[in-house]
Amino acid sequence: MAKVTLKGFIEVPGSDLDGVQAELNTHRQLTLEEPGCITFKVTQDKTDPCRFDVYEEFIDRKAFEEHQQRVASSDWGKLTRNVKRHYEVFE
């Protein structure tokens, strides 16, 4: 099976920024502990604090989809419901 890579960025509304920053480390740790996660990086932009660059790699489509399902029902998923996502997914 082919590795799945997600690249892009998110735009966080200013009103949600403090919550996103507070929850990011927990979200990162939980994702890295998922079976099939190879790499997970979310980095706040140095010039625009509401932009976070995202890079993820999973061993296959199944692991990627399981990650997406976990996130949707997580605290992170609820906290980032107003975030604008700009992603490309490659296999």
mmCIF file as gemmi writes it, N, C-alpha and C atoms, coordinates in Angstrom:
data_model
loop_
_atom_site.group_PDB
_atom_site.id
_atom_site.type_symbol
_atom_site.label_atom_id
_atom_site.label_alt_id
_atom_site.label_comp_id
_atom_site.label_asym_id
_atom_site.label_entity_id
_atom_site.label_seq_id
_atom_site.pdbx_PDB_ins_code
_atom_site.Cartn_x
_atom_site.Cartn_y
_atom_site.Cartn_z
_atom_site.occupancy
_atom_site.B_iso_or_equiv
_atom_site.pdbx_formal_charge
_atom_site.auth_seq_id
_atom_site.auth_asym_id
_atom_site.pdbx_PDB_model_num
ATOM 1 N N . MET Axp A 1 ? 0.841 -1.194 0 1 0 ? 1 A 1
ATOM 2 C CA . MET Axp A 1 ? 0 0 0 1 0 ? 1 A 1
ATOM 3 C C . MET Axp A 1 ? 0.883 1.252 0 1 0 ? 1 A 1
ATOM 4 N N . ALA Axp A 2 ? 0.354 2.315 -0.569 1 0 ? 2 A 1
ATOM 5 C CA . ALA Axp A 2 ? 1.107 3.554 -0.715 1 0 ? 2 A 1
ATOM 6 C C . ALA Axp A 2 ? 1.007 4.424 0.534 1 0 ? 2 A 1
ATOM 7 N N . LYS Axp A 3 ? 2.126 5.059 0.844 1 0 ? 3 A 1
ATOM 8 C CA . LYS Axp A 3 ? 2.158 6.033 1.937 1 0 ? 3 A 1
ATOM 9 C C . LYS Axp A 3 ? 1.262 7.211 1.562 1 0 ? 3 A 1
ATOM 10 N N . VAL Axp A 4 ? 0.618 7.816 2.563 1 0 ? 4 A 1
ATOM 11 C CA . VAL Axp A 4 ? -0.222 8.995 2.358 1 0 ? 4 A 1
ATOM 12 C C . VAL Axp A 4 ? 0.462 10.187 3.022 1 0 ? 4 A 1
ATOM 13 N N . THR Axp A 5 ? 0.587 11.271 2.268 1 0 ? 5 A 1
ATOM 14 C CA . THR Axp A 5 ? 1.203 12.505 2.761 1 0 ? 5 A 1
ATOM 15 C C . THR Axp A 5 ? 0.204 13.635 2.628 1 0 ? 5 A 1
ATOM 16 N N . LEU Axp A 6 ? 0.061 14.408 3.68 1 0 ? 6 A 1
ATOM 17 C CA . LEU Axp A 6 ? -0.781 15.598 3.669 1 0 ? 6 A 1
ATOM 18 C C . LEU Axp A 6 ? 0.135 16.798 3.88 1 0 ? 6 A 1
ATOM 19 N N . LYS Axp A 7 ? 0.007 17.803 2.999 1 0 ? 7 A 1
ATOM 20 C CA . LYS Axp A 7 ? 0.779 19.044 3.109 1 0 ? 7 A 1
ATOM 21 C C . LYS Axp A 7 ? -0.179 20.209 2.992 1 0 ? 7 A 1
ATOM 22 N N . GLY Axp A 8 ? 0.11 21.262 3.713 1 0 ? 8 A 1
ATOM 23 C CA . GLY Axp A 8 ? -0.705 22.462 3.581 1 0 ? 8 A 1
ATOM 24 C C . GLY Axp A 8 ? -0.632 23.334 4.803 1 0 ? 8 A 1
ATOM 25 N N . PHE Axp A 9 ? -1.728 24.028 5.065 1 0 ? 9 A 1
ATOM 26 C CA . PHE Axp A 9 ? -1.764 24.915 6.221 1 0 ? 9 A 1
ATOM 27 C C . PHE Axp A 9 ? -3.2 25.104 6.675 1 0 ? 9 A 1
ATOM 28 N N . ILE Axp A 10 ? -3.32 25.587 7.907 1 0 ? 10 A 1
ATOM 29 C CA . ILE Axp A 10 ? -4.616 25.96 8.446 1 0 ? 10 A 1
ATOM 30 C C . ILE Axp A 10 ? -4.581 27.428 8.814 1 0 ? 10 A 1
ATOM 31 N N . GLU Axp A 11 ? -5.742 28.065 8.73 1 0 ? 11 A 1
ATOM 32 C CA . GLU Axp A 11 ? -5.911 29.452 9.156 1 0 ? 11 A 1
ATOM 33 C C . GLU Axp A 11 ? -6.869 29.435 10.346 1 0 ? 11 A 1
ATOM 34 N N . VAL Axp A 12 ? -6.375 29.883 11.484 1 0 ? 12 A 1
ATOM 35 C CA . VAL Axp A 12 ? -7.133 29.849 12.73 1 0 ? 12 A 1
ATOM 36 C C . VAL Axp A 12 ? -7.743 31.229 12.98 1 0 ? 12 A 1
ATOM 37 N N . PRO Axp A 13 ? -9.046 31.303 13.215 1 0 ? 13 A 1
ATOM 38 C CA . PRO Axp A 13 ? -9.627 32.603 13.579 1 0 ? 13 A 1
ATOM 39 C C . PRO Axp A 13 ? -8.94 33.144 14.843 1 0 ? 13 A 1
ATOM 40 N N . GLY Axp A 14 ? -8.711 34.433 14.882 1 0 ? 14 A 1
ATOM 41 C CA . GLY Axp A 14 ? -8.047 35.044 16.033 1 0 ? 14 A 1
ATOM 42 C C . GLY Axp A 14 ? -8.72 34.706 17.35 1 0 ? 14 A 1
ATOM 43 N N . SER Axp A 15 ? -10.03 34.591 17.339 1 0 ? 15 A 1
ATOM 44 C CA . SER Axp A 15 ? -10.766 34.289 18.573 1 0 ? 15 A 1
ATOM 45 C C . SER Axp A 15 ? -10.505 32.862 19.076 1 0 ? 15 A 1
ATOM 46 N N . ASP Axp A 16 ? -10.015 31.986 18.207 1 0 ? 16 A 1
ATOM 47 C CA . ASP Axp A 16 ? -9.735 30.591 18.588 1 0 ? 16 A 1
ATOM 48 C C . ASP Axp A 16 ? -8.251 30.32 18.81 1 0 ? 16 A 1
ATOM 49 N N . LEU Axp A 17 ? -7.404 31.322 18.572 1 0 ? 17 A 1
ATOM 50 C CA . LEU Axp A 17 ? -5.962 31.113 18.576 1 0 ? 17 A 1
ATOM 51 C C . LEU Axp A 17 ? -5.424 30.599 19.91 1 0 ? 17 A 1
ATOM 52 N N . ASP Axp A 18 ? -5.837 31.19 21.02 1 0 ? 18 A 1
ATOM 53 C CA . ASP Axp A 18 ? -5.325 30.747 22.326 1 0 ? 18 A 1
ATOM 54 C C . ASP Axp A 18 ? -5.658 29.285 22.591 1 0 ? 18 A 1
ATOM 55 N N . GLY Axp A 19 ? -6.862 28.871 22.278 1 0 ? 19 A 1
ATOM 56 C CA . GLY Axp A 19 ? -7.269 27.487 22.493 1 0 ? 19 A 1
ATOM 57 C C . GLY Axp A 19 ? -6.497 26.517 21.615 1 0 ? 19 A 1
ATOM 58 N N . VAL Axp A 20 ? -6.293 26.884 20.353 1 0 ? 20 A 1
ATOM 59 C CA . VAL Axp A 20 ? -5.533 26.036 19.432 1 0 ? 20 A 1
ATOM 60 C C . VAL Axp A 20 ? -4.099 25.884 19.915 1 0 ? 20 A 1
ATOM 61 N N . GLN Axp A 21 ? -3.484 26.978 20.318 1 0 ? 21 A 1
ATOM 62 C CA . GLN Axp A 21 ? -2.112 26.908 20.823 1 0 ? 21 A 1
ATOM 63 C C . GLN Axp A 21 ? -2.03 26.041 22.076 1 0 ? 21 A 1
ATOM 64 N N . ALA Axp A 22 ? -3.011 26.134 22.955 1 0 ? 22 A 1
ATOM 65 C CA . ALA Axp A 22 ? -3.009 25.371 24.198 1 0 ? 22 A 1
ATOM 66 C C . ALA Axp A 22 ? -3.186 23.867 23.951 1 0 ? 22 A 1
ATOM 67 N N . GLU Axp A 23 ? -3.944 23.508 22.931 1 0 ? 23 A 1
ATOM 68 C CA . GLU Axp A 23 ? -4.261 22.095 22.661 1 0 ? 23 A 1
ATOM 69 C C . GLU Axp A 23 ? -3.306 21.437 21.676 1 0 ? 23 A 1
ATOM 70 N N . LEU Axp A 24 ? -2.494 22.217 20.984 1 0 ? 24 A 1
ATOM 71 C CA . LEU Axp A 24 ? -1.666 21.688 19.904 1 0 ? 24 A 1
ATOM 72 C C . LEU Axp A 24 ? -0.712 20.586 20.359 1 0 ? 24 A 1
ATOM 73 N N . ASN Axp A 25 ? -0.041 20.754 21.478 1 0 ? 25 A 1
ATOM 74 C CA . ASN Axp A 25 ? 0.907 19.722 21.926 1 0 ? 25 A 1
ATOM 75 C C . ASN Axp A 25 ? 0.216 18.402 22.216 1 0 ? 25 A 1
ATOM 76 N N . THR Axp A 26 ? -0.967 18.442 22.822 1 0 ? 26 A 1
ATOM 77 C CA . THR Axp A 26 ? -1.72 17.211 23.082 1 0 ? 26 A 1
ATOM 78 C C . THR Axp A 26 ? -2.118 16.561 21.769 1 0 ? 26 A 1
ATOM 79 N N . HIS Axp A 27 ? -2.611 17.349 20.824 1 0 ? 27 A 1
ATOM 80 C CA . HIS Axp A 27 ? -3.002 16.825 19.514 1 0 ? 27 A 1
ATOM 81 C C . HIS Axp A 27 ? -1.802 16.187 18.822 1 0 ? 27 A 1
ATOM 82 N N . ARG Axp A 28 ? -0.665 16.853 18.859 1 0 ? 28 A 1
ATOM 83 C CA . ARG Axp A 28 ? 0.557 16.332 18.234 1 0 ? 28 A 1
ATOM 84 C C . ARG Axp A 28 ? 0.952 14.997 18.866 1 0 ? 28 A 1
ATOM 85 N N . GLN Axp A 29 ? 0.968 14.939 20.183 1 0 ? 29 A 1
ATOM 86 C CA . GLN Axp A 29 ? 1.376 13.721 20.877 1 0 ? 29 A 1
ATOM 87 C C . GLN Axp A 29 ? 0.435 12.554 20.583 1 0 ? 29 A 1
ATOM 88 N N . LEU Axp A 30 ? -0.86 12.806 20.635 1 0 ? 30 A 1
ATOM 89 C CA . LEU Axp A 30 ? -1.831 11.744 20.35 1 0 ? 30 A 1
ATOM 90 C C . LEU Axp A 30 ? -1.695 11.229 18.916 1 0 ? 30 A 1
ATOM 91 N N . THR Axp A 31 ? -1.431 12.123 17.987 1 0 ? 31 A 1
ATOM 92 C CA . THR Axp A 31 ? -1.278 11.718 16.591 1 0 ? 31 A 1
ATOM 93 C C . THR Axp A 31 ? -0.025 10.884 16.405 1 0 ? 31 A 1
ATOM 94 N N . LEU Axp A 32 ? 1.082 11.312 16.999 1 0 ? 32 A 1
ATOM 95 C CA . LEU Axp A 32 ? 2.33 10.563 16.863 1 0 ? 32 A 1
ATOM 96 C C . LEU Axp A 32 ? 2.239 9.171 17.481 1 0 ? 32 A 1
ATOM 97 N N . GLU Axp A 33 ? 1.347 8.987 18.437 1 0 ? 33 A 1
ATOM 98 C CA . GLU Axp A 33 ? 1.153 7.678 19.077 1 0 ? 33 A 1
ATOM 99 C C . GLU Axp A 33 ? 0.241 6.757 18.263 1 0 ? 33 A 1
ATOM 100 N N . GLU Axp A 34 ? -0.418 7.275 17.239 1 0 ? 34 A 1
ATOM 101 C CA . GLU Axp A 34 ? -1.331 6.465 16.434 1 0 ? 34 A 1
ATOM 102 C C . GLU Axp A 34 ? -0.55 5.429 15.627 1 0 ? 34 A 1
ATOM 103 N N . PRO Axp A 35 ? -1.088 4.213 15.542 1 0 ? 35 A 1
ATOM 104 C CA . PRO Axp A 35 ? -0.467 3.224 14.655 1 0 ? 35 A 1
ATOM 105 C C . PRO Axp A 35 ? -0.491 3.746 13.219 1 0 ? 35 A 1
ATOM 106 N N . GLY Axp A 36 ? 0.614 3.663 12.54 1 0 ? 36 A 1
ATOM 107 C CA . GLY Axp A 36 ? 0.666 4.095 11.151 1 0 ? 36 A 1
ATOM 108 C C . GLY Axp A 36 ? 1.121 5.516 10.931 1 0 ? 36 A 1
ATOM 109 N N . CYS Axp A 37 ? 1.271 6.303 11.989 1 0 ? 37 A 1
ATOM 110 C CA . CYS Axp A 37 ? 1.764 7.672 11.827 1 0 ? 37 A 1
ATOM 111 C C . CYS Axp A 37 ? 3.286 7.636 11.691 1 0 ? 37 A 1
ATOM 112 N N . ILE Axp A 38 ? 3.788 8.212 10.609 1 0 ? 38 A 1
ATOM 113 C CA . ILE Axp A 38 ? 5.232 8.289 10.376 1 0 ? 38 A 1
ATOM 114 C C . ILE Axp A 38 ? 5.763 9.637 10.852 1 0 ? 38 A 1
ATOM 115 N N . THR Axp A 39 ? 5.099 10.694 10.415 1 0 ? 39 A 1
ATOM 116 C CA . THR Axp A 39 ? 5.524 12.066 10.72 1 0 ? 39 A 1
ATOM 117 C C . THR Axp A 39 ? 4.29 12.928 10.912 1 0 ? 39 A 1
ATOM 118 N N . PHE Axp A 40 ? 4.378 13.845 11.88 1 0 ? 40 A 1
ATOM 119 C CA . PHE Axp A 40 ? 3.295 14.8 12.091 1 0 ? 40 A 1
ATOM 120 C C . PHE Axp A 40 ? 3.904 16.098 12.593 1 0 ? 40 A 1
ATOM 121 N N . LYS Axp A 41 ? 3.821 17.142 11.778 1 0 ? 41 A 1
ATOM 122 C CA . LYS Axp A 41 ? 4.402 18.438 12.139 1 0 ? 41 A 1
ATOM 123 C C . LYS Axp A 41 ? 3.366 19.533 11.911 1 0 ? 41 A 1
ATOM 124 N N . VAL Axp A 42 ? 3.17 20.354 12.909 1 0 ? 42 A 1
ATOM 125 C CA . VAL Axp A 42 ? 2.335 21.544 12.8 1 0 ? 42 A 1
ATOM 126 C C . VAL Axp A 42 ? 3.16 22.69 13.368 1 0 ? 42 A 1
ATOM 127 N N . THR Axp A 43 ? 3.429 23.686 12.525 1 0 ? 43 A 1
ATOM 128 C CA . THR Axp A 43 ? 4.332 24.771 12.898 1 0 ? 43 A 1
ATOM 129 C C . THR Axp A 43 ? 3.653 26.115 12.688 1 0 ? 43 A 1
ATOM 130 N N . GLN Axp A 44 ? 3.644 26.929 13.733 1 0 ? 44 A 1
ATOM 131 C CA . GLN Axp A 44 ? 3.051 28.259 13.635 1 0 ? 44 A 1
ATOM 132 C C . GLN Axp A 44 ? 3.94 29.15 12.771 1 0 ? 44 A 1
ATOM 133 N N . ASP Axp A 45 ? 3.343 29.852 11.838 1 0 ? 45 A 1
ATOM 134 C CA . ASP Axp A 45 ? 4.063 30.757 10.955 1 0 ? 45 A 1
ATOM 135 C C . ASP Axp A 45 ? 4.674 31.904 11.755 1 0 ? 45 A 1
ATOM 136 N N . LYS Axp A 46 ? 5.881 32.302 11.402 1 0 ? 46 A 1
ATOM 137 C CA . LYS Axp A 46 ? 6.581 33.36 12.149 1 0 ? 46 A 1
ATOM 138 C C . LYS Axp A 46 ? 6.017 34.759 11.882 1 0 ? 46 A 1
ATOM 139 N N . THR Axp A 47 ? 5.394 34.955 10.723 1 0 ? 47 A 1
ATOM 140 C CA . THR Axp A 47 ? 4.876 36.291 10.401 1 0 ? 47 A 1
ATOM 141 C C . THR Axp A 47 ? 3.367 36.41 10.569 1 0 ? 47 A 1
ATOM 142 N N . ASP Axp A 48 ? 2.666 35.278 10.534 1 0 ? 48 A 1
ATOM 143 C CA . ASP Axp A 48 ? 1.208 35.279 10.693 1 0 ? 48 A 1
ATOM 144 C C . ASP Axp A 48 ? 0.841 34.266 11.778 1 0 ? 48 A 1
ATOM 145 N N . PRO Axp A 49 ? 0.594 34.731 13.006 1 0 ? 49 A 1
ATOM 146 C CA . PRO Axp A 49 ? 0.344 33.801 14.111 1 0 ? 49 A 1
ATOM 147 C C . PRO Axp A 49 ? -0.926 32.967 13.95 1 0 ? 49 A 1
ATOM 148 N N . CYS Axp A 50 ? -1.799 33.332 13.019 1 0 ? 50 A 1
ATOM 149 C CA . CYS Axp A 50 ? -3.03 32.564 12.803 1 0 ? 50 A 1
ATOM 150 C C . CYS Axp A 50 ? -2.865 31.479 11.744 1 0 ? 50 A 1
ATOM 151 N N . ARG Axp A 51 ? -1.675 31.387 11.172 1 0 ? 51 A 1
ATOM 152 C CA . ARG Axp A 51 ? -1.392 30.36 10.156 1 0 ? 51 A 1
ATOM 153 C C . ARG Axp A 51 ? -0.459 29.304 10.752 1 0 ? 51 A 1
ATOM 154 N N . PHE Axp A 52 ? -0.822 28.043 10.521 1 0 ? 52 A 1
ATOM 155 C CA . PHE Axp A 52 ? -0.017 26.916 10.97 1 0 ? 52 A 1
ATOM 156 C C . PHE Axp A 52 ? 0.238 26 9.779 1 0 ? 52 A 1
ATOM 157 N N . ASP Axp A 53 ? 1.516 25.779 9.467 1 0 ? 53 A 1
ATOM 158 C CA . ASP Axp A 53 ? 1.863 24.86 8.391 1 0 ? 53 A 1
ATOM 159 C C . ASP Axp A 53 ? 1.739 23.426 8.907 1 0 ? 53 A 1
ATOM 160 N N . VAL Axp A 54 ? 1.219 22.547 8.065 1 0 ? 54 A 1
ATOM 161 C CA . VAL Axp A 54 ? 0.929 21.168 8.459 1 0 ? 54 A 1
ATOM 162 C C . VAL Axp A 54 ? 1.608 20.212 7.483 1 0 ? 54 A 1
ATOM 163 N N . TYR Axp A 55 ? 2.27 19.191 8.042 1 0 ? 55 A 1
ATOM 164 C CA . TYR Axp A 55 ? 2.872 18.126 7.237 1 0 ? 55 A 1
ATOM 165 C C . TYR Axp A 55 ? 2.663 16.813 7.977 1 0 ? 55 A 1
ATOM 166 N N . GLU Axp A 56 ? 2.031 15.854 7.309 1 0 ? 56 A 1
ATOM 167 C CA . GLU Axp A 56 ? 1.726 14.559 7.917 1 0 ? 56 A 1
ATOM 168 C C . GLU Axp A 56 ? 2.092 13.443 6.947 1 0 ? 56 A 1
ATOM 169 N N . GLU Axp A 57 ? 2.572 12.322 7.495 1 0 ? 57 A 1
ATOM 170 C CA . GLU Axp A 57 ? 2.779 11.116 6.701 1 0 ? 57 A 1
ATOM 171 C C . GLU Axp A 57 ? 2.22 9.928 7.474 1 0 ? 57 A 1
ATOM 172 N N . PHE Axp A 58 ? 1.485 9.083 6.767 1 0 ? 58 A 1
ATOM 173 C CA . PHE Axp A 58 ? 0.942 7.855 7.34 1 0 ? 58 A 1
ATOM 174 C C . PHE Axp A 58 ? 1.329 6.695 6.435 1 0 ? 58 A 1
ATOM 175 N N . ILE Axp A 59 ? 1.437 5.498 7.011 1 0 ? 59 A 1
ATOM 176 C CA . ILE Axp A 59 ? 1.934 4.349 6.248 1 0 ? 59 A 1
ATOM 177 C C . ILE Axp A 59 ? 1.024 3.959 5.095 1 0 ? 59 A 1
ATOM 178 N N . ASP Axp A 60 ? -0.277 4.247 5.213 1 0 ? 60 A 1
ATOM 179 C CA . ASP Axp A 60 ? -1.216 3.899 4.15 1 0 ? 60 A 1
ATOM 180 C C . ASP Axp A 60 ? -2.528 4.658 4.329 1 0 ? 60 A 1
ATOM 181 N N . ARG Axp A 61 ? -3.416 4.483 3.389 1 0 ? 61 A 1
ATOM 182 C CA . ARG Axp A 61 ? -4.711 5.174 3.395 1 0 ? 61 A 1
ATOM 183 C C . ARG Axp A 61 ? -5.525 4.815 4.635 1 0 ? 61 A 1
ATOM 184 N N . LYS Axp A 62 ? -5.491 3.553 5.047 1 0 ? 62 A 1
ATOM 185 C CA . LYS Axp A 62 ? -6.257 3.117 6.227 1 0 ? 62 A 1
ATOM 186 C C . LYS Axp A 62 ? -5.808 3.877 7.479 1 0 ? 62 A 1
ATOM 187 N N . ALA Axp A 63 ? -4.502 3.971 7.694 1 0 ? 63 A 1
ATOM 188 C CA . ALA Axp A 63 ? -3.989 4.692 8.862 1 0 ? 63 A 1
ATOM 189 C C . ALA Axp A 63 ? -4.369 6.173 8.795 1 0 ? 63 A 1
ATOM 190 N N . PHE Axp A 64 ? -4.307 6.749 7.602 1 0 ? 64 A 1
ATOM 191 C CA . PHE Axp A 64 ? -4.683 8.154 7.428 1 0 ? 64 A 1
ATOM 192 C C . PHE Axp A 64 ? -6.166 8.365 7.746 1 0 ? 64 A 1
ATOM 193 N N . GLU Axp A 65 ? -7.019 7.49 7.226 1 0 ? 65 A 1
ATOM 194 C CA . GLU Axp A 65 ? -8.457 7.617 7.481 1 0 ? 65 A 1
ATOM 195 C C . GLU Axp A 65 ? -8.804 7.398 8.953 1 0 ? 65 A 1
ATOM 196 N N . GLU Axp A 66 ? -8.115 6.482 9.611 1 0 ? 66 A 1
ATOM 197 C CA . GLU Axp A 66 ? -8.342 6.277 11.048 1 0 ? 66 A 1
ATOM 198 C C . GLU Axp A 66 ? -7.933 7.512 11.833 1 0 ? 66 A 1
ATOM 199 N N . HIS Axp A 67 ? -6.858 8.158 11.409 1 0 ? 67 A 1
ATOM 200 C CA . HIS Axp A 67 ? -6.447 9.42 12.038 1 0 ? 67 A 1
ATOM 201 C C . HIS Axp A 67 ? -7.537 10.471 11.869 1 0 ? 67 A 1
ATOM 202 N N . GLN Axp A 68 ? -8.062 10.611 10.661 1 0 ? 68 A 1
ATOM 203 C CA . GLN Axp A 68 ? -9.1 11.601 10.402 1 0 ? 68 A 1
ATOM 204 C C . GLN Axp A 68 ? -10.338 11.341 11.264 1 0 ? 68 A 1
ATOM 205 N N . GLN Axp A 69 ? -10.703 10.095 11.432 1 0 ? 69 A 1
ATOM 206 C CA . GLN Axp A 69 ? -11.863 9.745 12.264 1 0 ? 69 A 1
ATOM 207 C C . GLN Axp A 69 ? -11.611 10.077 13.731 1 0 ? 69 A 1
ATOM 208 N N . ARG Axp A 70 ? -10.406 9.76 14.226 1 0 ? 70 A 1
ATOM 209 C CA . ARG Axp A 70 ? -10.094 10.055 15.623 1 0 ? 70 A 1
ATOM 210 C C . ARG Axp A 70 ? -10.149 11.56 15.859 1 0 ? 70 A 1
ATOM 211 N N . VAL Axp A 71 ? -9.552 12.307 14.951 1 0 ? 71 A 1
ATOM 212 C CA . VAL Axp A 71 ? -9.489 13.761 15.113 1 0 ? 71 A 1
ATOM 213 C C . VAL Axp A 71 ? -10.883 14.374 15.114 1 0 ? 71 A 1
ATOM 214 N N . ALA Axp A 72 ? -11.763 13.883 14.259 1 0 ? 72 A 1
ATOM 215 C CA . ALA Axp A 72 ? -13.115 14.453 14.146 1 0 ? 72 A 1
ATOM 216 C C . ALA Axp A 72 ? -13.866 14.416 15.47 1 0 ? 72 A 1
ATOM 217 N N . SER Axp A 73 ? -13.623 13.4 16.289 1 0 ? 73 A 1
ATOM 218 C CA . SER Axp A 73 ? -14.349 13.284 17.562 1 0 ? 73 A 1
ATOM 219 C C . SER Axp A 73 ? -13.513 13.709 18.767 1 0 ? 73 A 1
ATOM 220 N N . SER Axp A 74 ? -12.341 14.279 18.514 1 0 ? 74 A 1
ATOM 221 C CA . SER Axp A 74 ? -11.439 14.663 19.611 1 0 ? 74 A 1
ATOM 222 C C . SER Axp A 74 ? -11.68 16.104 20.065 1 0 ? 74 A 1
ATOM 223 N N . ASP Axp A 75 ? -11.056 16.473 21.171 1 0 ? 75 A 1
ATOM 224 C CA . ASP Axp A 75 ? -11.095 17.866 21.623 1 0 ? 75 A 1
ATOM 225 C C . ASP Axp A 75 ? -10.541 18.787 20.538 1 0 ? 75 A 1
ATOM 226 N N . TRP Axp A 76 ? -9.454 18.351 19.873 1 0 ? 76 A 1
ATOM 227 C CA . TRP Axp A 76 ? -8.861 19.142 18.794 1 0 ? 76 A 1
ATOM 228 C C . TRP Axp A 76 ? -9.883 19.365 17.679 1 0 ? 76 A 1
ATOM 229 N N . GLY Axp A 77 ? -10.583 18.323 17.308 1 0 ? 77 A 1
ATOM 230 C CA . GLY Axp A 77 ? -11.582 18.428 16.248 1 0 ? 77 A 1
ATOM 231 C C . GLY Axp A 77 ? -12.669 19.435 16.581 1 0 ? 77 A 1
ATOM 232 N N . LYS Axp A 78 ? -13.114 19.419 17.829 1 0 ? 78 A 1
ATOM 233 C CA . LYS Axp A 78 ? -14.148 20.364 18.261 1 0 ? 78 A 1
ATOM 234 C C . LYS Axp A 78 ? -13.6 21.785 18.308 1 0 ? 78 A 1
ATOM 235 N N . LEU Axp A 79 ? -12.386 21.913 18.806 1 0 ? 79 A 1
ATOM 236 C CA . LEU Axp A 79 ? -11.763 23.223 18.962 1 0 ? 79 A 1
ATOM 237 C C . LEU Axp A 79 ? -11.476 23.881 17.614 1 0 ? 79 A 1
ATOM 238 N N . THR Axp A 80 ? -11.183 23.069 16.598 1 0 ? 80 A 1
ATOM 239 C CA . THR Axp A 80 ? -10.784 23.622 15.299 1 0 ? 80 A 1
ATOM 240 C C . THR Axp A 80 ? -11.903 23.576 14.254 1 0 ? 80 A 1
ATOM 241 N N . ARG Axp A 81 ? -13.133 23.495 14.677 1 0 ? 81 A 1
ATOM 242 C CA . ARG Axp A 81 ? -14.242 23.408 13.715 1 0 ? 81 A 1
ATOM 243 C C . ARG Axp A 81 ? -14.354 24.666 12.845 1 0 ? 81 A 1
ATOM 244 N N . ASN Axp A 82 ? -13.847 25.818 13.316 1 0 ? 82 A 1
ATOM 245 C CA . ASN Axp A 82 ? -13.914 27.052 12.535 1 0 ? 82 A 1
ATOM 246 C C . ASN Axp A 82 ? -12.64 27.338 11.743 1 0 ? 82 A 1
ATOM 247 N N . VAL Axp A 83 ? -11.69 26.441 11.816 1 0 ? 83 A 1
ATOM 248 C CA . VAL Axp A 83 ? -10.416 26.615 11.125 1 0 ? 83 A 1
ATOM 249 C C . VAL Axp A 83 ? -10.615 26.385 9.624 1 0 ? 83 A 1
ATOM 250 N N . LYS Axp A 84 ? -9.956 27.192 8.805 1 0 ? 84 A 1
ATOM 251 C CA . LYS Axp A 84 ? -9.961 26.978 7.354 1 0 ? 84 A 1
ATOM 252 C C . LYS Axp A 84 ? -8.763 26.115 7.013 1 0 ? 84 A 1
ATOM 253 N N . ARG Axp A 85 ? -9.024 25.001 6.331 1 0 ? 85 A 1
ATOM 254 C CA . ARG Axp A 85 ? -7.974 24.04 5.99 1 0 ? 85 A 1
ATOM 255 C C . ARG Axp A 85 ? -7.634 24.141 4.505 1 0 ? 85 A 1
ATOM 256 N N . HIS Axp A 86 ? -6.353 24.2 4.235 1 0 ? 86 A 1
ATOM 257 C CA . HIS Axp A 86 ? -5.84 24.263 2.861 1 0 ? 86 A 1
ATOM 258 C C . HIS Axp A 86 ? -4.825 23.143 2.721 1 0 ? 86 A 1
ATOM 259 N N . TYR Axp A 87 ? -5.282 21.971 2.284 1 0 ? 87 A 1
ATOM 260 C CA . TYR Axp A 87 ? -4.445 20.778 2.233 1 0 ? 87 A 1
ATOM 261 C C . TYR Axp A 87 ? -4.412 20.184 0.845 1 0 ? 87 A 1
ATOM 262 N N . GLU Axp A 88 ? -3.326 19.466 0.595 1 0 ? 88 A 1
ATOM 263 C CA . GLU Axp A 88 ? -3.217 18.553 -0.536 1 0 ? 88 A 1
ATOM 264 C C . GLU Axp A 88 ? -2.831 17.203 0.046 1 0 ? 88 A 1
ATOM 265 N N . VAL Axp A 89 ? -3.451 16.147 -0.469 1 0 ? 89 A 1
ATOM 266 C CA . VAL Axp A 89 ? -3.138 14.798 -0.006 1 0 ? 89 A 1
ATOM 267 C C . VAL Axp A 89 ? -2.567 14.022 -1.184 1 0 ? 89 A 1
ATOM 268 N N . PHE Axp A 90 ? -1.426 13.367 -0.945 1 0 ? 90 A 1
ATOM 269 C CA . PHE Axp A 90 ? -0.724 12.618 -1.985 1 0 ? 90 A 1
ATOM 270 C C . PHE Axp A 90 ? -0.592 11.164 -1.563 1 0 ? 90 A 1
ATOM 271 N N . GLU Axp A 91 ? -0.698 10.265 -2.539 1 0 ? 91 A 1
ATOM 272 C CA . GLU Axp A 91 ? -0.447 8.839 -2.282 1 0 ? 91 A 1
ATOM 273 C C . GLU Axp A 91 ? 0.639 8.362 -3.215 1 0 ? 91 A 1
